[in-house]
Amino acid sequence: MKHPATLTQEDLEDLTGLKQVAAIEAWCQRNGVRYLRVKKGLCTTVSAVEAAMGLHPEADTPQRQRLDF
């Protein structure tokens, strides 16, 4: 059973309009989407796509803190 936050090869094909694994991989690299190679092609997460779109800050980006003196 697929986790709802996971995007499979088929999902990536629908998202990008591309069919070949190499073409989708190149699209991911150009757009800064982190992905994994798996038996059935590529997979990523909704969060990885959102991060590439700048919709939420990266987890390892330190947040500014207000210091009161």
C-alpha positions as YAML, in Angstrom:
chain: A
units: angstrom
residues:
- id: 1
  name: MET
  ca: [0.00, 0.00, 0.00]
- id: 2
  name: LYS
  ca: [1.32, 3.40, -1.02]
- id: 3
  name: HIS
  ca: [1.71, 6.18, 1.53]
- id: 4
  name: PRO
  ca: [-0.34, 9.27, 0.52]
- id: 5
  name: ALA
  ca: [2.74, 11.54, 0.67]
- id: 6
  name: THR
  ca: [4.67, 9.33, -1.78]
- id: 7
  name: LEU
  ca: [4.83, 10.11, -5.49]
- id: 8
  name: THR
  ca: [5.52, 7.01, -7.60]
- id: 9
  name: GLN
  ca: [6.91, 6.74, -11.12]
- id: 10
  name: GLU
  ca: [3.35, 6.84, -12.43]
- id: 11
  name: ASP
  ca: [2.59, 9.97, -10.38]
- id: 12
  name: LEU
  ca: [5.76, 11.63, -11.70]
- id: 13
  name: GLU
  ca: [4.76, 10.73, -15.26]
- id: 14
  name: ASP
  ca: [1.40, 12.43, -14.71]
- id: 15
  name: LEU
  ca: [3.03, 15.45, -13.04]
- id: 16
  name: THR
  ca: [5.73, 16.02, -15.66]
- id: 17
  name: GLY
  ca: [4.08, 14.67, -18.80]
- id: 18
  name: LEU
  ca: [7.21, 12.59, -19.38]
- id: 19
  name: LYS
  ca: [7.41, 8.78, -19.64]
- id: 20
  name: GLN
  ca: [11.10, 7.83, -19.65]
- id: 21
  name: VAL
  ca: [12.84, 7.40, -16.31]
- id: 22
  name: ALA
  ca: [15.90, 9.31, -17.53]
- id: 23
  name: ALA
  ca: [13.76, 12.24, -18.68]
- id: 24
  name: ILE
  ca: [11.92, 12.38, -15.35]
- id: 25
  name: GLU
  ca: [15.23, 12.14, -13.48]
- id: 26
  name: ALA
  ca: [16.59, 15.07, -15.51]
- id: 27
  name: TRP
  ca: [13.39, 17.03, -14.74]
- id: 28
  name: CYS
  ca: [13.82, 16.34, -11.01]
- id: 29
  name: GLN
  ca: [17.45, 17.43, -11.11]
- id: 30
  name: ARG
  ca: [16.66, 20.64, -13.05]
- id: 31
  name: ASN
  ca: [13.90, 21.53, -10.61]
- id: 32
  name: GLY
  ca: [15.73, 20.60, -7.41]
- id: 33
  name: VAL
  ca: [13.38, 17.74, -6.49]
- id: 34
  name: ARG
  ca: [15.04, 15.07, -4.36]
- id: 35
  name: TYR
  ca: [14.17, 11.54, -5.44]
- id: 36
  name: LEU
  ca: [15.12, 7.89, -5.11]
- id: 37
  name: ARG
  ca: [15.69, 5.24, -7.77]
- id: 38
  name: VAL
  ca: [13.59, 2.17, -6.99]
- id: 39
  name: LYS
  ca: [12.71, -1.05, -8.85]
- id: 40
  name: LYS
  ca: [9.76, 0.55, -10.61]
- id: 41
  name: GLY
  ca: [11.52, 3.78, -11.62]
- id: 42
  name: LEU
  ca: [11.74, 6.88, -9.46]
- id: 43
  name: CYS
  ca: [9.88, 8.00, -6.38]
- id: 44
  name: THR
  ca: [9.76, 11.14, -4.30]
- id: 45
  name: THR
  ca: [7.45, 12.82, -1.84]
- id: 46
  name: VAL
  ca: [4.94, 15.63, -2.00]
- id: 47
  name: SER
  ca: [7.13, 17.43, 0.54]
- id: 48
  name: ALA
  ca: [10.17, 17.21, -1.77]
- id: 49
  name: VAL
  ca: [8.19, 18.76, -4.63]
- id: 50
  name: GLU
  ca: [6.85, 21.48, -2.33]
- id: 51
  name: ALA
  ca: [10.37, 22.23, -1.07]
- id: 52
  name: ALA
  ca: [11.60, 22.58, -4.66]
- id: 53
  name: MET
  ca: [8.76, 25.02, -5.28]
- id: 54
  name: GLY
  ca: [9.76, 27.05, -2.21]
- id: 55
  name: LEU
  ca: [6.49, 26.35, -0.41]
- id: 56
  name: HIS
  ca: [8.18, 25.50, 2.88]
- id: 57
  name: PRO
  ca: [11.70, 26.00, 4.22]
- id: 58
  name: GLU
  ca: [14.19, 23.17, 4.16]
- id: 59
  name: ALA
  ca: [14.45, 21.31, 7.44]
- id: 60
  name: ASP
  ca: [18.18, 22.00, 7.71]
- id: 61
  name: THR
  ca: [17.82, 25.76, 7.13]
- id: 62
  name: PRO
  ca: [18.28, 27.50, 10.47]
- id: 63
  name: GLN
  ca: [15.41, 29.76, 11.41]
- id: 64
  name: ARG
  ca: [16.15, 33.28, 12.60]
- id: 65
  name: GLN
  ca: [15.45, 33.82, 16.24]
- id: 66
  name: ARG
  ca: [14.57, 37.09, 17.90]
- id: 67
  name: LEU
  ca: [16.85, 37.95, 20.78]
- id: 68
  name: ASP
  ca: [15.54, 40.41, 23.34]
- id: 69
  name: PHE
  ca: [18.08, 42.29, 25.48]
...
